[in-house]
Amino acid sequence: MTALAAREAYRLWAPTYATETAISFIEDALARDLSPPLVGKRLLDAGCGTGRRLRGVDASFAAGIDASPEMLRSGDAECVAAADLCALPFAGSSFDVVWCRLVLGHLRHLQRAYDELARVCAPGGELLVSDFHAAAAAAGHKRSFRDSSGAVHEIEHHIYDGATHISAAARSGFSLLRARDGAIGPSVEQFYARAGRQDGYQRDLGLPVVASFCFERQ
């Protein structure tokens, strides 16, 4: 299977993206635990997909960007725009909280992305990052999706372990506040059962699949 470039992959995935996956379920739970409170804060979701994470947040202002216009059009969120994560259309220090969730592994230039996230994050602000776990990649798992025709596609993905994320963030002026891994467990057994992959669940049980970090901008 040849991996698709991220922009092409998400163009194809957009019509069915709203369907929850084990990875998105685990990532959402980690984000709820690690993200700082949003009340009275300015929030950016960098790589917001359909914008679904922006619905119902209690931030004073919430905006999202994504490289895929098709993903944005498939959602109904307000204050979203198509943009490059490495060239964000915002002035410096525009946000108190920045989310960048399950995005950075698709990018070849990790440091450039962290530099740009640091530019728009106000001093004292917090950055929540999540990525496909390096241990999952080492176990043979791929970033992939099933399109509306049922075909499975792999997405271009670059493996960055926790130390690489923390080091790149530090070079951009962030310090680590909290970090946590999300592993395959009973909360996502339903996804394996739905796909008829109970044997896969037993094999993957305990495997870390999402790495999450919360950083503070210095």
Backbone as ProteinMPNN parsed JSONL, in Angstrom:
{"seq_chain_A": "MTALAAREAYRLWAPTYATETAISFIEDALARDLSPPLVGKRLLDAGCGTGRRLRGVDASFAAGIDASPEMLRSGDAECVAAADLCALPFAGSSFDVVWCRLVLGHLRHLQRAYDELARVCAPGGELLVSDFHAAAAAAGHKRSFRDSSGAVHEIEHHIYDGATHISAAARSGFSLLRARDGAIGPSVEQFYARAGRQDGYQRDLGLPVVASFCFERQ", "coords_chain_A": {"N_chain_A": [[0.848, -1.192, 0.0], [0.689, 2.12, -0.973], [1.549, 5.075, 0.647], [-0.553, 7.893, 1.007], [-0.15, 11.401, 0.403], [-0.737, 13.727, 3.02], [-2.634, 15.813, 2.53], [-4.074, 14.918, 0.281], [-5.032, 12.519, 1.311], [-6.776, 13.334, 3.396], [-8.622, 14.709, 1.933], [-9.945, 12.621, 0.673], [-10.858, 11.262, 2.896], [-12.621, 12.956, 4.138], [-15.557, 12.744, 3.704], [-16.312, 10.613, 5.402], [-15.164, 11.087, 7.815], [-16.297, 11.805, 10.242], [-16.951, 9.541, 11.642], [-16.189, 7.878, 14.572], [-13.011, 6.653, 15.706], [-10.819, 4.17, 17.208], [-8.381, 5.4, 17.796], [-9.0, 8.184, 17.731], [-10.843, 8.255, 19.812], [-9.322, 7.533, 22.073], [-7.47, 9.613, 21.997], [-9.111, 11.871, 22.416], [-9.905, 11.446, 25.081], [-7.44, 11.704, 26.426], [-6.893, 14.384, 25.815], [-8.906, 15.721, 27.19], [-8.028, 15.342, 29.774], [-5.49, 16.564, 29.799], [-5.564, 19.119, 28.648], [-5.539, 22.617, 29.377], [-7.871, 24.605, 31.4], [-10.409, 26.366, 29.556], [-11.971, 28.584, 29.888], [-12.519, 31.968, 29.368], [-10.264, 32.118, 27.777], [-8.301, 32.47, 24.737], [-8.522, 30.355, 22.055], [-6.819, 28.271, 19.75], [-7.272, 25.767, 17.38], [-5.103, 24.028, 15.756], [-4.985, 22.439, 12.866], [-7.58, 21.426, 12.69], [-9.345, 19.718, 11.415], [-12.583, 18.767, 10.749], [-13.509, 20.667, 12.426], [-14.893, 19.838, 14.612], [-14.047, 19.639, 17.256], [-14.182, 22.17, 18.221], [-16.763, 22.808, 18.744], [-18.969, 23.826, 21.221], [-16.996, 24.528, 23.089], [-15.814, 26.446, 25.915], [-14.258, 28.689, 25.572], [-13.216, 32.155, 25.331], [-12.796, 33.014, 22.769], [-12.615, 31.085, 19.851], [-10.828, 29.507, 17.32], [-10.092, 27.765, 14.258], [-7.799, 26.072, 12.091], [-7.101, 24.316, 9.056], [-5.401, 22.237, 6.705], [-6.916, 21.078, 4.768], [-9.452, 21.924, 2.7], [-11.692, 20.394, 2.104], [-12.172, 18.897, 4.405], [-12.878, 20.945, 6.194], [-15.198, 21.893, 4.971], [-16.871, 19.752, 5.336], [-17.669, 19.9, 7.922], [-19.387, 21.935, 10.429], [-18.427, 24.05, 11.849], [-17.794, 27.35, 13.135], [-15.62, 30.172, 12.45], [-13.342, 29.024, 11.167], [-10.627, 28.212, 8.933], [-8.913, 27.508, 5.849], [-5.558, 26.769, 5.937], [-1.946, 26.761, 6.166], [-0.201, 24.964, 8.564], [2.405, 25.618, 9.139], [2.571, 28.236, 8.448], [0.87, 30.199, 9.815], [-2.113, 32.19, 9.754], [-2.117, 34.409, 11.621], [-1.469, 37.009, 14.008], [1.457, 37.404, 16.117], [1.451, 35.896, 19.377], [-1.33, 35.549, 19.614], [-3.01, 33.723, 20.866], [-4.087, 32.048, 23.851], [-4.292, 29.374, 24.46], [-3.281, 26.64, 22.576], [-4.159, 24.04, 20.473], [-2.804, 21.163, 18.932], [-3.46, 18.508, 17.419], [-2.919, 15.164, 16.726], [-1.597, 15.747, 14.35], [1.096, 16.6, 13.812], [2.743, 14.448, 13.109], [2.263, 14.091, 10.427], [3.822, 15.907, 9.154], [6.838, 16.882, 7.55], [8.646, 18.717, 8.526], [9.223, 19.146, 11.527], [10.336, 20.917, 13.444], [9.922, 23.441, 12.304], [7.158, 23.604, 12.452], [6.72, 23.614, 15.269], [8.012, 26.027, 15.856], [6.301, 27.871, 14.63], [3.899, 27.421, 15.981], [4.729, 28.299, 18.478], [5.094, 30.985, 17.927], [2.472, 32.052, 17.678], [1.394, 31.562, 20.134], [0.755, 32.989, 23.211], [3.05, 34.33, 25.669], [3.307, 32.369, 28.578], [1.109, 31.003, 27.82], [-0.475, 27.848, 26.843], [0.309, 24.827, 25.101], [-1.173, 22.104, 23.615], [-0.298, 19.039, 22.44], [-0.708, 16.164, 20.447], [0.171, 12.916, 19.18], [0.541, 10.14, 16.917], [1.648, 7.259, 18.446], [5.092, 6.374, 18.797], [5.651, 3.775, 19.567], [3.484, 2.326, 18.634], [3.837, 2.573, 15.891], [6.254, 1.162, 15.687], [5.331, -1.358, 16.259], [4.11, -2.012, 13.967], [1.795, -0.721, 13.214], [-0.115, 1.569, 11.218], [-0.883, 4.935, 10.162], [-3.988, 5.15, 8.955], [-7.03, 4.97, 6.969], [-10.485, 4.325, 6.125], [-12.13, 4.876, 3.127], [-15.142, 6.321, 1.582], [-15.878, 4.394, -0.237], [-15.077, 2.086, 0.876], [-12.478, 1.354, 0.588], [-9.169, 0.996, 1.901], [-6.706, 3.24, 2.955], [-3.332, 4.251, 3.432], [-1.785, 6.884, 5.276], [0.686, 9.355, 4.734], [3.215, 9.438, 7.127], [5.384, 10.546, 9.642], [7.689, 9.393, 11.989], [7.907, 10.465, 15.205], [9.338, 10.346, 18.27], [8.679, 10.64, 21.862], [10.818, 12.038, 23.087], [11.836, 13.465, 20.949], [9.727, 15.206, 20.3], [9.623, 16.717, 22.704], [12.161, 17.885, 22.75], [12.135, 19.422, 20.365], [10.039, 21.176, 20.957], [11.166, 22.53, 23.15], [13.268, 23.923, 21.917], [11.793, 25.789, 20.606], [10.877, 27.395, 22.587], [9.168, 26.346, 24.52], [8.233, 24.759, 27.592], [7.921, 21.574, 29.157], [4.946, 20.619, 30.714], [3.113, 18.538, 31.319], [2.741, 15.074, 30.466], [1.416, 12.269, 28.769], [0.609, 8.898, 27.899], [-1.663, 7.134, 25.757], [-3.192, 4.021, 25.735], [-4.206, 0.918, 24.116], [-7.113, -0.458, 25.386], [-9.865, -1.664, 27.487], [-11.758, 0.388, 26.972], [-11.809, 0.812, 24.255], [-12.384, -1.583, 23.09], [-14.786, -2.051, 21.841], [-14.534, -0.926, 19.28], [-12.817, -2.656, 17.926], [-14.401, -4.954, 18.018], [-16.577, -4.173, 16.472], [-15.397, -4.07, 14.0], [-14.884, -6.689, 13.589], [-12.493, -7.684, 14.604], [-11.507, -9.033, 16.919], [-9.346, -10.656, 17.584], [-7.229, -9.0, 16.973], [-7.545, -7.086, 18.934], [-6.805, -8.461, 21.289], [-4.147, -8.882, 20.696], [-3.181, -6.241, 20.593], [-3.661, -5.206, 23.088], [-2.837, -3.069, 25.699], [-0.92, -1.723, 24.239], [0.73, 1.313, 23.631], [-0.743, 3.919, 21.81], [-1.247, 6.571, 21.348], [0.502, 9.549, 21.967], [0.668, 12.226, 24.206], [1.176, 15.662, 25.025], [1.545, 18.484, 27.141], [2.569, 21.737, 26.945], [4.179, 24.733, 28.181], [4.381, 28.086, 27.133], [7.287, 29.966, 27.196]], "CA_chain_A": [[0.0, 0.0, 0.0], [1.455, 3.355, -1.05], [0.981, 6.095, 1.521], [-1.0, 9.128, 0.372], [0.173, 12.66, 1.06], [-1.796, 14.036, 3.982], [-3.708, 16.645, 1.968], [-4.908, 14.061, -0.564], [-5.696, 11.543, 2.172], [-7.901, 13.93, 4.118], [-9.652, 15.01, 0.935], [-10.717, 11.394, 0.485], [-11.428, 10.827, 4.174], [-13.578, 13.95, 4.638], [-16.969, 12.335, 3.78], [-16.571, 9.627, 6.462], [-14.283, 11.391, 8.931], [-17.044, 11.972, 11.5], [-17.028, 8.249, 12.335], [-15.17, 7.758, 15.62], [-12.073, 5.53, 15.651], [-10.176, 3.905, 18.495], [-7.344, 6.401, 18.014], [-9.606, 9.478, 18.086], [-11.477, 8.085, 21.117], [-8.256, 7.582, 23.073], [-6.893, 10.967, 21.979], [-10.065, 12.785, 23.05], [-9.838, 11.246, 26.533], [-6.194, 12.313, 26.88], [-7.008, 15.835, 25.692], [-9.74, 16.206, 28.295], [-7.219, 15.317, 30.992], [-4.274, 17.363, 29.727], [-5.771, 20.495, 28.196], [-5.86, 23.552, 30.458], [-9.219, 25.178, 31.317], [-10.525, 27.284, 28.424], [-12.83, 29.728, 30.218], [-11.862, 33.259, 29.248], [-9.033, 32.001, 26.993], [-8.352, 32.464, 23.277], [-8.129, 28.999, 21.657], [-6.594, 27.887, 18.353], [-7.125, 24.344, 17.055], [-4.264, 24.005, 14.556], [-5.232, 21.112, 12.307], [-8.872, 21.162, 13.352], [-10.187, 18.775, 10.673], [-13.931, 19.279, 10.475], [-13.839, 21.674, 13.428], [-15.821, 19.274, 15.597], [-13.572, 19.852, 18.626], [-14.455, 23.552, 18.609], [-18.161, 22.979, 19.113], [-19.286, 23.744, 22.637], [-15.937, 24.914, 24.025], [-16.176, 27.656, 26.647], [-13.244, 29.717, 25.393], [-13.758, 33.469, 24.971], [-12.718, 33.025, 21.316], [-12.072, 29.814, 19.372], [-10.619, 29.472, 15.873], [-9.439, 26.557, 13.783], [-7.274, 26.04, 10.719], [-6.772, 22.992, 8.554], [-4.874, 22.294, 5.344], [-7.867, 20.443, 3.851], [-10.752, 22.595, 2.562], [-12.767, 19.395, 2.103], [-12.481, 18.588, 5.8], [-13.579, 22.096, 6.762], [-16.54, 21.972, 4.388], [-17.698, 18.651, 5.818], [-18.115, 20.248, 9.268], [-20.241, 23.119, 10.517], [-17.867, 24.956, 12.848], [-17.533, 28.724, 12.751], [-14.264, 30.682, 12.688], [-12.327, 28.108, 10.668], [-10.089, 28.632, 7.645], [-7.883, 26.66, 5.261], [-4.258, 27.418, 6.113], [-0.778, 25.92, 6.405], [0.195, 25.022, 9.973], [3.723, 26.234, 9.235], [2.449, 29.65, 8.069], [-0.45, 30.496, 10.367], [-2.552, 33.545, 9.388], [-2.429, 35.133, 12.858], [-0.379, 37.779, 14.589], [2.133, 36.761, 17.233], [0.825, 35.894, 20.717], [-2.774, 35.725, 19.445], [-3.804, 32.711, 21.561], [-3.674, 31.611, 25.183], [-4.22, 27.918, 24.397], [-3.191, 26.123, 21.208], [-4.216, 22.586, 20.302], [-2.296, 20.618, 17.669], [-3.795, 17.144, 17.831], [-2.774, 14.13, 15.697], [-1.242, 16.458, 13.118], [2.512, 16.834, 13.548], [3.345, 13.29, 12.452], [2.088, 14.188, 8.979], [4.689, 16.963, 8.648], [8.266, 16.571, 7.439], [9.466, 19.728, 9.195], [8.665, 19.25, 12.87], [10.794, 22.121, 14.129], [9.245, 24.587, 11.707], [5.8, 23.631, 13.001], [6.783, 24.073, 16.653], [8.352, 27.451, 15.843], [5.113, 28.643, 14.267], [2.972, 27.311, 17.11], [5.256, 29.171, 19.528], [4.902, 32.386, 17.53], [1.094, 32.507, 17.899], [1.017, 31.279, 21.518], [1.188, 34.073, 24.093], [3.873, 33.909, 26.815], [2.478, 31.824, 29.647], [0.06, 30.173, 27.226], [-0.198, 26.407, 26.826], [0.195, 24.094, 23.842], [-1.502, 20.686, 23.733], [0.113, 18.288, 21.254], [-0.81, 14.699, 20.471], [0.72, 12.293, 17.974], [0.53, 8.686, 16.843], [2.769, 6.853, 19.305], [6.191, 5.683, 18.124], [5.567, 2.342, 19.877], [2.49, 1.741, 17.731], [4.495, 2.458, 14.589], [7.241, 0.082, 15.789], [4.583, -2.621, 16.268], [3.594, -2.255, 12.621], [0.564, 0.021, 12.941], [0.006, 2.678, 10.293], [-1.979, 5.891, 10.09], [-4.775, 4.742, 7.791], [-8.463, 5.225, 7.059], [-11.328, 3.682, 5.118], [-12.899, 5.912, 2.449], [-16.572, 6.051, 1.433], [-16.069, 3.196, -1.05], [-14.621, 0.94, 1.66], [-11.05, 1.122, 0.364], [-8.294, 1.419, 2.982], [-5.544, 4.007, 2.497], [-2.353, 4.676, 4.417], [-1.448, 8.302, 5.192], [2.083, 9.681, 5.008], [3.418, 9.697, 8.543], [6.778, 10.577, 10.087], [7.698, 8.916, 13.367], [8.599, 11.304, 16.174], [9.1, 9.829, 19.619], [8.436, 11.664, 22.864], [12.005, 12.868, 23.286], [11.949, 14.367, 19.791], [8.737, 16.268, 20.494], [10.002, 17.57, 23.833], [13.34, 18.643, 22.344], [11.731, 20.431, 19.374], [9.248, 22.174, 21.672], [12.081, 23.331, 23.964], [13.993, 24.834, 21.038], [10.863, 26.841, 20.208], [10.541, 28.206, 23.74], [8.172, 25.701, 25.373], [8.672, 23.811, 28.616], [6.947, 20.508, 29.358], [4.171, 20.621, 31.95], [2.503, 17.234, 31.548], [2.796, 14.145, 29.333], [0.716, 11.022, 29.061], [0.347, 8.007, 26.768], [-2.936, 6.43, 25.727], [-2.975, 2.658, 25.238], [-5.372, 0.096, 23.809], [-7.682, -1.081, 26.58], [-11.294, -1.99, 27.404], [-12.593, 1.487, 26.469], [-11.889, 0.794, 22.787], [-12.64, -2.939, 22.597], [-15.957, -1.974, 20.963], [-14.127, -0.601, 17.912], [-12.303, -3.895, 17.355], [-15.53, -5.871, 17.843], [-17.377, -3.677, 15.355], [-14.673, -4.391, 12.77], [-14.641, -8.124, 13.543], [-11.056, -7.879, 14.823], [-11.276, -9.343, 18.325], [-7.989, -11.187, 17.714], [-6.359, -7.84, 16.968], [-7.652, -6.436, 20.243], [-5.975, -9.204, 22.233], [-2.742, -8.645, 20.338], [-2.803, -4.846, 20.843], [-3.996, -4.808, 24.449], [-1.728, -2.463, 26.428], [0.002, -1.038, 23.338], [0.527, 2.768, 23.539], [-1.038, 4.32, 20.435], [-1.273, 8.035, 21.283], [1.351, 10.282, 22.911], [0.148, 13.583, 24.392], [2.048, 16.553, 25.779], [1.103, 19.846, 27.38], [3.727, 22.607, 27.109], [3.935, 26.136, 28.497], [5.22, 29.028, 26.364], [8.118, 30.788, 28.091]], "C_chain_A": [[0.886, 1.244, 0.0], [0.781, 4.428, -0.203], [0.62, 7.343, 0.73], [-0.452, 10.329, 1.133], [-1.016, 13.074, 1.914], [-2.94, 14.828, 3.357], [-4.646, 15.816, 1.091], [-5.678, 13.057, 0.287], [-6.918, 12.148, 2.848], [-8.986, 14.43, 3.161], [-10.562, 13.799, 0.732], [-11.453, 10.975, 1.753], [-12.587, 11.722, 4.621], [-15.021, 13.442, 4.723], [-17.291, 11.379, 4.92], [-15.808, 9.935, 7.745], [-15.01, 11.475, 10.272], [-17.165, 10.669, 12.284], [-15.87, 8.117, 13.315], [-14.288, 6.539, 15.372], [-11.479, 5.312, 17.034], [-9.135, 4.97, 18.814], [-7.959, 7.728, 18.438], [-10.273, 9.407, 19.46], [-10.443, 8.212, 22.242], [-7.673, 8.992, 23.153], [-7.811, 11.97, 22.654], [-10.002, 12.674, 24.576], [-8.564, 11.871, 27.106], [-6.293, 13.838, 26.864], [-7.851, 16.418, 26.821], [-8.937, 16.278, 29.593], [-6.087, 16.347, 30.979], [-4.493, 18.82, 29.351], [-6.07, 21.407, 29.387], [-7.307, 24.026, 30.344], [-9.26, 26.256, 30.229], [-11.333, 28.534, 28.737], [-12.02, 31.021, 30.159], [-10.604, 33.258, 28.408], [-9.325, 32.085, 25.494], [-7.743, 31.149, 22.796], [-7.919, 28.909, 20.15], [-6.494, 26.378, 18.276], [-6.405, 24.278, 15.715], [-4.264, 22.597, 13.971], [-6.55, 20.593, 12.83], [-9.74, 20.151, 12.62], [-11.52, 19.4, 10.318], [-14.329, 20.4, 11.428], [-14.693, 21.148, 14.555], [-15.37, 19.525, 17.033], [-13.874, 21.259, 19.13], [-15.89, 23.76, 19.079], [-18.336, 22.833, 20.624], [-18.176, 24.112, 23.585], [-16.306, 26.241, 24.687], [-15.07, 28.707, 26.633], [-13.912, 31.051, 25.052], [-13.745, 33.665, 23.464], [-12.078, 31.721, 20.884], [-11.995, 29.833, 17.855], [-9.932, 28.167, 15.509], [-8.892, 26.75, 12.382], [-7.019, 24.591, 10.335], [-6.29, 23.13, 7.116], [-5.858, 21.755, 4.319], [-9.18, 21.214, 3.795], [-11.919, 21.608, 2.605], [-13.158, 19.014, 3.529], [-13.281, 19.719, 6.431], [-15.014, 22.164, 6.252], [-17.451, 20.866, 4.899], [-18.186, 18.876, 7.246], [-18.982, 21.485, 9.243], [-19.727, 24.127, 11.54], [-17.696, 26.353, 12.267], [-16.064, 29.063, 13.022], [-13.197, 29.654, 12.329], [-11.87, 28.568, 9.293], [-9.07, 27.607, 7.165], [-6.551, 27.396, 5.346], [-3.191, 26.363, 6.378], [-0.352, 26.067, 7.864], [1.553, 25.691, 10.147], [3.735, 27.693, 8.791], [1.074, 30.125, 8.519], [-0.84, 31.953, 10.11], [-2.968, 34.378, 10.597], [-1.205, 35.903, 13.316], [0.254, 37.015, 15.744], [1.359, 36.911, 18.528], [-0.688, 36.076, 20.658], [-3.612, 34.8, 20.317], [-3.189, 32.348, 22.902], [-3.512, 30.098, 25.267], [-4.199, 27.517, 22.926], [-3.262, 24.603, 21.276], [-3.597, 22.235, 18.954], [-2.337, 19.098, 17.833], [-3.8, 16.168, 16.655], [-2.452, 14.734, 14.33], [0.251, 16.373, 12.812], [3.209, 15.65, 12.884], [3.188, 13.293, 10.945], [3.08, 15.16, 8.343], [6.144, 16.525, 8.622], [9.119, 17.488, 8.304], [8.897, 20.015, 10.584], [9.071, 20.552, 13.547], [10.115, 23.368, 13.596], [7.832, 24.724, 12.264], [5.807, 24.125, 14.445], [7.13, 25.566, 16.726], [7.126, 28.307, 15.555], [4.052, 28.573, 15.363], [3.425, 28.207, 18.261], [5.002, 30.64, 19.199], [3.508, 32.885, 17.882], [0.619, 32.272, 19.329], [1.592, 32.361, 22.426], [2.108, 33.534, 25.191], [2.986, 33.504, 27.988], [1.328, 30.982, 29.139], [0.478, 28.714, 27.165], [-0.494, 25.796, 25.464], [-0.076, 22.629, 24.152], [-1.195, 19.999, 22.406], [-0.194, 16.817, 21.474], [-0.299, 14.158, 19.14], [0.526, 10.787, 18.066], [1.791, 8.182, 17.532], [3.823, 6.074, 18.515], [6.154, 4.18, 18.39], [4.555, 1.642, 18.985], [3.08, 1.562, 16.339], [5.502, 1.311, 14.595], [6.579, -1.285, 15.781], [3.925, -2.911, 14.927], [2.309, -1.534, 12.287], [0.852, 1.218, 12.049], [-1.119, 3.683, 10.529], [-2.756, 5.567, 8.822], [-6.235, 5.053, 8.036], [-9.173, 4.456, 5.953], [-12.18, 4.763, 4.462], [-14.342, 5.469, 2.237], [-16.859, 4.834, 0.564], [-15.679, 1.928, -0.307], [-13.146, 0.639, 1.486], [-10.235, 1.689, 1.526], [-7.058, 2.095, 2.402], [-4.625, 4.308, 3.674], [-2.032, 6.153, 4.186], [0.031, 8.483, 5.494], [2.248, 10.057, 6.479], [4.889, 9.579, 8.88], [6.801, 10.279, 11.583], [8.554, 9.826, 14.228], [8.306, 10.752, 17.568], [8.965, 10.978, 20.621], [9.62, 12.595, 23.056], [12.181, 13.868, 22.157], [10.961, 15.517, 19.908], [9.191, 17.242, 21.584], [11.197, 18.447, 23.475], [12.974, 19.747, 21.353], [10.938, 21.543, 20.043], [10.153, 23.094, 22.487], [12.846, 24.331, 23.104], [13.11, 25.991, 20.589], [10.41, 27.7, 21.384], [9.446, 27.649, 24.625], [8.857, 24.849, 26.437], [7.556, 22.806, 28.872], [6.277, 20.645, 30.716], [3.683, 19.228, 32.309], [2.663, 16.385, 30.29], [2.096, 12.858, 29.728], [0.541, 10.222, 27.768], [-1.039, 7.404, 26.897], [-2.763, 5.084, 25.058], [-4.291, 1.967, 24.917], [-5.827, -0.616, 25.077], [-9.167, -1.286, 26.421], [-12.158, -0.877, 26.82], [-12.742, 1.475, 24.956], [-12.103, -0.613, 22.225], [-13.806, -2.945, 21.611], [-15.576, -1.708, 19.508], [-13.573, -1.837, 17.21], [-13.451, -4.859, 17.077], [-16.362, -5.47, 16.634], [-16.731, -4.036, 14.017], [-14.396, -5.885, 12.631], [-13.183, -8.478, 13.777], [-10.743, -8.147, 16.299], [-9.871, -9.904, 18.555], [-6.973, -10.044, 17.745], [-6.382, -7.114, 18.298], [-6.766, -7.148, 21.262], [-4.493, -8.975, 21.953], [-2.289, -7.233, 20.76], [-3.014, -4.398, 22.282], [-2.754, -4.3, 25.19], [-0.751, -1.686, 25.562], [-0.265, 0.47, 23.349], [0.314, 3.166, 22.073], [-1.106, 5.834, 20.256], [-0.34, 8.591, 22.356], [0.829, 11.708, 22.992], [1.063, 14.373, 25.316], [1.352, 17.895, 25.983], [2.327, 20.68, 27.721], [3.283, 24.017, 27.515], [4.904, 27.006, 27.701], [5.954, 29.941, 27.329], [8.184, 32.235, 27.6]], "O_chain_A": [[1.736, 1.402, 0.876], [-0.421, 4.66, -0.328], [1.392, 7.797, -0.115], [-0.305, 10.286, 2.354], [-2.165, 12.801, 1.567], [-4.105, 14.54, 3.631], [-5.864, 15.984, 1.147], [-6.845, 12.777, 0.015], [-7.983, 11.532, 2.868], [-10.146, 14.558, 3.552], [-11.782, 13.93, 0.633], [-12.541, 10.402, 1.688], [-13.439, 11.291, 5.398], [-15.672, 13.687, 5.738], [-18.437, 11.332, 5.368], [-15.808, 9.122, 8.67], [-14.409, 11.243, 11.32], [-17.455, 10.699, 13.48], [-14.706, 8.231, 12.929], [-14.763, 5.513, 14.885], [-11.614, 6.156, 17.92], [-9.014, 5.399, 19.962], [-7.497, 8.34, 19.4], [-10.271, 10.394, 20.196], [-10.668, 8.909, 23.232], [-7.414, 9.503, 24.242], [-7.339, 12.836, 23.391], [-10.041, 13.684, 25.279], [-8.609, 12.503, 28.161], [-5.832, 14.503, 27.791], [-7.541, 17.488, 27.345], [-9.148, 17.173, 30.411], [-5.761, 16.931, 32.012], [-3.68, 19.674, 29.706], [-6.781, 21.006, 30.308], [-7.916, 23.864, 29.287], [-8.279, 26.967, 30.007], [-11.374, 29.457, 27.923], [-10.982, 31.154, 30.806], [-9.927, 34.283, 28.32], [-10.438, 31.811, 25.045], [-6.585, 30.856, 23.092], [-8.731, 29.404, 19.369], [-5.723, 25.766, 19.015], [-7.021, 24.452, 14.664], [-3.63, 21.686, 14.505], [-6.641, 19.478, 13.343], [-10.779, 19.753, 13.146], [-11.576, 20.441, 9.663], [-15.38, 21.016, 11.252], [-15.175, 21.926, 15.379], [-16.202, 19.615, 17.935], [-13.827, 21.511, 20.334], [-16.201, 24.758, 19.729], [-17.908, 21.846, 21.222], [-18.371, 24.025, 24.797], [-17.017, 27.059, 24.103], [-14.953, 29.513, 27.556], [-15.035, 31.078, 24.547], [-14.579, 34.393, 22.926], [-11.096, 31.288, 21.488], [-12.979, 30.138, 17.18], [-9.274, 27.542, 16.342], [-9.453, 27.499, 11.583], [-6.753, 23.747, 11.191], [-6.718, 24.03, 6.394], [-5.662, 21.949, 3.119], [-9.953, 21.167, 4.751], [-13.003, 21.942, 3.083], [-14.339, 18.83, 3.825], [-14.263, 19.468, 7.13], [-15.935, 22.458, 7.013], [-18.672, 21.021, 4.898], [-19.029, 18.123, 7.733], [-19.282, 22.026, 8.178], [-20.487, 24.956, 12.04], [-17.481, 26.519, 11.066], [-15.364, 28.337, 13.727], [-12.257, 29.436, 13.093], [-12.616, 29.228, 8.57], [-8.439, 26.922, 7.97], [-6.436, 28.528, 4.875], [-3.49, 25.232, 6.762], [-0.164, 27.185, 8.343], [1.824, 26.272, 11.199], [4.793, 28.321, 8.759], [0.213, 30.419, 7.69], [-0.006, 32.85, 10.231], [-4.041, 34.982, 10.6], [-0.067, 35.514, 13.056], [-0.347, 36.087, 16.286], [0.694, 37.921, 18.755], [-1.271, 36.69, 21.552], [-4.803, 35.05, 20.501], [-1.97, 32.337, 23.077], [-2.7, 29.595, 26.043], [-5.005, 27.999, 22.131], [-2.53, 23.963, 22.031], [-3.832, 22.918, 17.957], [-1.386, 18.483, 18.316], [-4.576, 16.319, 15.711], [-2.962, 14.294, 13.299], [0.633, 16.104, 11.673], [4.185, 15.846, 12.16], [3.903, 12.573, 10.249], [3.171, 15.229, 7.117], [6.625, 15.878, 9.552], [10.19, 17.092, 8.766], [8.184, 20.997, 10.787], [8.236, 21.219, 14.158], [9.77, 24.263, 14.368], [7.365, 25.835, 12.518], [4.988, 24.968, 14.811], [6.594, 26.285, 17.57], [6.94, 29.355, 16.174], [3.381, 29.568, 15.639], [2.594, 28.807, 18.943], [4.728, 31.443, 20.091], [3.359, 34.019, 18.337], [-0.458, 32.74, 19.7], [2.796, 32.613, 22.403], [1.954, 32.384, 25.602], [2.039, 34.207, 28.341], [0.643, 30.321, 29.919], [1.639, 28.379, 27.404], [-1.428, 26.201, 24.772], [0.694, 21.986, 24.865], [-1.77, 20.342, 21.374], [0.033, 16.285, 22.561], [-0.329, 14.841, 18.117], [0.366, 10.232, 19.153], [2.89, 8.642, 17.223], [3.496, 5.231, 17.68], [6.575, 3.392, 17.543], [4.751, 0.483, 18.618], [2.861, 0.542, 15.686], [5.598, 0.567, 13.618], [7.184, -2.266, 15.349], [3.26, -3.934, 14.765], [1.774, -1.705, 11.191], [1.929, 1.81, 12.116], [-2.182, 3.324, 11.037], [-2.221, 5.702, 7.721], [-6.639, 5.362, 9.157], [-8.559, 4.003, 4.987], [-12.883, 5.496, 5.157], [-14.728, 4.378, 2.657], [-17.963, 4.291, 0.613], [-15.917, 0.821, -0.792], [-12.611, -0.239, 2.164], [-10.573, 2.739, 2.071], [-6.441, 1.582, 1.469], [-5.09, 4.585, 4.78], [-2.009, 6.619, 3.047], [0.57, 7.846, 6.399], [1.511, 10.89, 7.005], [5.562, 8.636, 8.463], [6.024, 10.848, 12.349], [9.761, 9.95, 14.019], [7.151, 10.702, 17.99], [9.12, 12.145, 20.263], [9.445, 13.808, 23.176], [12.624, 14.993, 22.383], [11.308, 16.669, 19.648], [9.143, 18.458, 21.394], [11.245, 19.618, 23.851], [13.444, 20.877, 21.48], [11.134, 22.719, 19.737], [9.937, 24.306, 22.516], [13.051, 25.47, 23.522], [13.614, 27.056, 20.232], [9.637, 28.64, 21.197], [8.847, 28.391, 25.404], [9.929, 24.29, 26.205], [6.377, 23.154, 28.811], [6.947, 20.772, 31.74], [3.816, 18.786, 33.45], [2.715, 16.915, 29.18], [2.175, 12.416, 30.875], [0.351, 10.788, 26.691], [-1.534, 7.187, 28.004], [-2.247, 5.002, 23.943], [-5.353, 2.376, 25.386], [-5.043, -1.284, 25.751], [-9.695, -1.103, 25.324], [-13.197, -1.165, 26.227], [-13.687, 2.055, 24.421], [-12.014, -0.813, 21.014], [-13.825, -3.733, 20.665], [-16.231, -2.216, 18.598], [-13.833, -2.043, 16.025], [-13.48, -5.508, 16.031], [-16.801, -6.323, 15.862], [-17.422, -4.276, 13.028], [-13.749, -6.309, 11.674], [-12.682, -9.455, 13.22], [-9.821, -7.554, 16.859], [-9.27, -9.658, 19.601], [-5.974, -10.116, 18.461], [-5.363, -6.586, 18.742], [-6.049, -6.493, 22.018], [-3.686, -8.886, 22.878], [-1.164, -7.05, 21.223], [-2.582, -3.307, 22.654], [-1.751, -5.006, 25.296], [0.161, -1.049, 26.089], [-1.399, 0.877, 23.097], [1.1, 2.791, 21.203], [-1.031, 6.327, 19.13], [-0.381, 8.161, 23.509], [0.573, 12.335, 21.964], [1.646, 13.833, 26.256], [0.652, 18.379, 25.094], [3.045, 20.374, 28.673], [2.161, 24.436, 27.228], [6.093, 26.703, 27.606], [5.344, 30.603, 28.168], [8.837, 33.07, 28.226]]}, "name": "protein", "num_of_chains": 1, "seq": "MTALAAREAYRLWAPTYATETAISFIEDALARDLSPPLVGKRLLDAGCGTGRRLRGVDASFAAGIDASPEMLRSGDAECVAAADLCALPFAGSSFDVVWCRLVLGHLRHLQRAYDELARVCAPGGELLVSDFHAAAAAAGHKRSFRDSSGAVHEIEHHIYDGATHISAAARSGFSLLRARDGAIGPSVEQFYARAGRQDGYQRDLGLPVVASFCFERQ"}
